[in-house]
Amino acid sequence: MQTFYIALALFLLANLAAGMWRVLRGPGVADRMLAAQLFGTTAVAILLLLAEASGSHALRDVALVFALLAAVTAVAFVKRAWPMQKEGGSD
C-alpha cells in the first residue's frame, strides 16, 4: 500500500508542475490565485499521502497548517483584489 500512496503523491507532484505553468502564464490575477490555491490543496493531499505511507503524525499536522494557510490566503486575496462596494448603491 505504501507504493500506491507514493505513486499518488508523485502524480500530484506532476499536477503541481502543470499548475506552475498557469501561475506563470495565467491570463489574469484571479487565474493565478486559483492556481496558487491548487498548490495549497495539492500540498495538503501530498502531505497526507506521505503521512500514511510513512506513519508520521507530524506530516498530518503540517498538512493541517497548510490547509489553514490556504484558506487565509484566499480570504486575503479576495479582500484585497475586490474592494467592498457601498451597500445600497444606485438602483
MODELLER restraints for C-alpha pairs under 7 A, 6 or more apart:
rsr = mdl.restraints
at = mdl.atoms
rsr.add(forms.Gaussian(group=physical.xy_distance, feature=features.Distance(at['CA:2:A'], at['CA:53:A']), mean=4.75, stdev=0.5))
rsr.add(forms.Gaussian(group=physical.xy_distance, feature=features.Distance(at['CA:5:A'], at['CA:49:A']), mean=5.53, stdev=0.5))
rsr.add(forms.Gaussian(group=physical.xy_distance, feature=features.Distance(at['CA:5:A'], at['CA:50:A']), mean=6.89, stdev=0.5))
rsr.add(forms.Gaussian(group=physical.xy_distance, feature=features.Distance(at['CA:5:A'], at['CA:53:A']), mean=6.01, stdev=0.5))
rsr.add(forms.Gaussian(group=physical.xy_distance, feature=features.Distance(at['CA:6:A'], at['CA:50:A']), mean=6.72, stdev=0.5))
rsr.add(forms.Gaussian(group=physical.xy_distance, feature=features.Distance(at['CA:6:A'], at['CA:53:A']), mean=6.96, stdev=0.5))
rsr.add(forms.Gaussian(group=physical.xy_distance, feature=features.Distance(at['CA:9:A'], at['CA:46:A']), mean=5.06, stdev=0.5))
rsr.add(forms.Gaussian(group=physical.xy_distance, feature=features.Distance(at['CA:9:A'], at['CA:49:A']), mean=6.35, stdev=0.5))
rsr.add(forms.Gaussian(group=physical.xy_distance, feature=features.Distance(at['CA:12:A'], at['CA:42:A']), mean=6.47, stdev=0.5))
rsr.add(forms.Gaussian(group=physical.xy_distance, feature=features.Distance(at['CA:12:A'], at['CA:46:A']), mean=6.75, stdev=0.5))
rsr.add(forms.Gaussian(group=physical.xy_distance, feature=features.Distance(at['CA:16:A'], at['CA:39:A']), mean=6.27, stdev=0.5))
rsr.add(forms.Gaussian(group=physical.xy_distance, feature=features.Distance(at['CA:19:A'], at['CA:35:A']), mean=5.66, stdev=0.5))
rsr.add(forms.Gaussian(group=physical.xy_distance, feature=features.Distance(at['CA:22:A'], at['CA:32:A']), mean=6.46, stdev=0.5))
rsr.add(forms.Gaussian(group=physical.xy_distance, feature=features.Distance(at['CA:22:A'], at['CA:35:A']), mean=6.36, stdev=0.5))
rsr.add(forms.Gaussian(group=physical.xy_distance, feature=features.Distance(at['CA:23:A'], at['CA:32:A']), mean=4.66, stdev=0.5))
rsr.add(forms.Gaussian(group=physical.xy_distance, feature=features.Distance(at['CA:23:A'], at['CA:35:A']), mean=5.89, stdev=0.5))
rsr.add(forms.Gaussian(group=physical.xy_distance, feature=features.Distance(at['CA:26:A'], at['CA:32:A']), mean=5.55, stdev=0.5))
rsr.add(forms.Gaussian(group=physical.xy_distance, feature=features.Distance(at['CA:37:A'], at['CA:70:A']), mean=6.43, stdev=0.5))
rsr.add(forms.Gaussian(group=physical.xy_distance, feature=features.Distance(at['CA:40:A'], at['CA:66:A']), mean=6.44, stdev=0.5))
rsr.add(forms.Gaussian(group=physical.xy_distance, feature=features.Distance(at['CA:40:A'], at['CA:67:A']), mean=6.69, stdev=0.5))
rsr.add(forms.Gaussian(group=physical.xy_distance, feature=features.Distance(at['CA:40:A'], at['CA:70:A']), mean=5.55, stdev=0.5))
rsr.add(forms.Gaussian(group=physical.xy_distance, feature=features.Distance(at['CA:41:A'], at['CA:67:A']), mean=6.93, stdev=0.5))
rsr.add(forms.Gaussian(group=physical.xy_distance, feature=features.Distance(at['CA:44:A'], at['CA:63:A']), mean=4.73, stdev=0.5))
rsr.add(forms.Gaussian(group=physical.xy_distance, feature=features.Distance(at['CA:44:A'], at['CA:66:A']), mean=6.30, stdev=0.5))
rsr.add(forms.Gaussian(group=physical.xy_distance, feature=features.Distance(at['CA:44:A'], at['CA:67:A']), mean=6.41, stdev=0.5))
rsr.add(forms.Gaussian(group=physical.xy_distance, feature=features.Distance(at['CA:47:A'], at['CA:59:A']), mean=5.91, stdev=0.5))
rsr.add(forms.Gaussian(group=physical.xy_distance, feature=features.Distance(at['CA:47:A'], at['CA:60:A']), mean=6.79, stdev=0.5))
rsr.add(forms.Gaussian(group=physical.xy_distance, feature=features.Distance(at['CA:47:A'], at['CA:63:A']), mean=5.72, stdev=0.5))
rsr.add(forms.Gaussian(group=physical.xy_distance, feature=features.Distance(at['CA:48:A'], at['CA:59:A']), mean=6.81, stdev=0.5))
rsr.add(forms.Gaussian(group=physical.xy_distance, feature=features.Distance(at['CA:48:A'], at['CA:60:A']), mean=5.84, stdev=0.5))
rsr.add(forms.Gaussian(group=physical.xy_distance, feature=features.Distance(at['CA:48:A'], at['CA:63:A']), mean=6.53, stdev=0.5))
rsr.add(forms.Gaussian(group=physical.xy_distance, feature=features.Distance(at['CA:51:A'], at['CA:57:A']), mean=6.42, stdev=0.5))
rsr.add(forms.Gaussian(group=physical.xy_distance, feature=features.Distance(at['CA:51:A'], at['CA:59:A']), mean=5.33, stdev=0.5))
rsr.add(forms.Gaussian(group=physical.xy_distance, feature=features.Distance(at['CA:51:A'], at['CA:60:A']), mean=6.16, stdev=0.5))
